[in-house]
Amino acid sequence: MDEKVGFPVLRKPAKTLNARMVQAVAAPGKYFDGHGLYLRVDKTGCKYWVQRIVIQGKRREIGLGSLDFVSLANARIAAYENRKLARSGGDPLGERRQAKAVMTFEEAAREVHRINLPTWKNPKHGDQFINTLATYAFPTMGKVKAPDVTTADVLAVLQPIWLTKAETARRVKQRIGTVMKWCIAKGWRKDNPVDAVDQGLPKQNKKTEHRKSLPYTEVADCLHTVEGTNAGLSTKLCFEFLVLTCVRSNEAREALWSEIDMKAKVWEIPAERMKMDRPHRIPLSRRAMKVLERAQGLDADLVFPGTKKGKPLSDATLLKLIRENGYDVDIHGFRTSFRTWAQERTTFPREVPEAALAHLSGDETERAYARSDLFEKRRKMMEAWAGYLAEKRDNVVRIG
């Protein structure tokens, strides 16, 4: 073979094998070739290529595969490359072990999911991460070795859903990128194939779909309707408490008695349960306190327990509660209802309702100096919100 065209020149030792001989030999034993290569024939007649080689001062044997799959010519090339690497101080066995350790994309994705699972605040987010990849990415590129994933592979996953399921496609893209970044950190690759994928995708129509909300003038009627349903007491109380405190669904559903100071009328949600990773103090109105008093005794730990002992209510439970009673809105939309009420019906400065919603107000410099959470002003505002809902509810007139 000629080194000028990229193949090594293999010197033939005195005792060299030939293709006809290796096919014909049947007697058990070892039949040597050059560069430590030999053909081993066992008692059953099976034939294997083995190389005896010195690696970093130690004599080792490397299996090169069965004669059924590796020809004499290919075995000689592999033996030459191994010896060349060993003579330069490398470790052919180590490289083979490393190559075997490299995961497929699916294996890497499941490992990234396992590592990050404890960091997700909501197990649902972890499930969504792996489930979307299992649905859209694994069938196409799951078995591809992580270093071999290309932009074309990512495109093959995204193109069928890029326009028809735009939001899902963007999330799949982001999650593939997360897995690839982990593979880069492992040293399995130097680039992220997701970085160039936009060049092969059409422009999406990114219309922002806001969560459906109820006009603030109709929130009291919704509360009145829910109160009259046959839903469980925990469900109805949780919904009213959520509306009165303007928190997110999971923050209300997972509320613990240990977070609530009944004497001071304060609910403090720890940072790990908040979207912004900051603790959030909530002043409790008189009506919110009444809700809590009714909830006492439902569970020792959870304020609003679900049907399964020790488990909170599900998000679907609250959504079903209002949807089945004719309100085609989202649970999160009641925060919008409150925010609109504060804007249109009160004179509280903008930063007060924003603080009530646990939003960050102002730019970074402004926030650095504004250390107050406006708690006392918020207490007045939350009492006004509860009073507004009570007044509207008292004036509800049902027809028919």
PyMOL commands that set and color helices and strands:
alter all, ss='L'
color gray80, all
select helices_A, chain A and resi 3-5+19-24+72-87+92-101+105-119+123-141+146-148+151-158+166-185+193-200+216-227+233-245+249-253+257-259+271-273+286-295+315-323+333-345+351-356+364-369+375-394
alter helices_A, ss='H'
color red, helices_A
select strands_A, chain A and resi 29-32+37-41+47-55+58-66+260-261+266-269+280-283
alter strands_A, ss='S'
color yellow, strands_A
deselect
rebuild
show_as cartoon
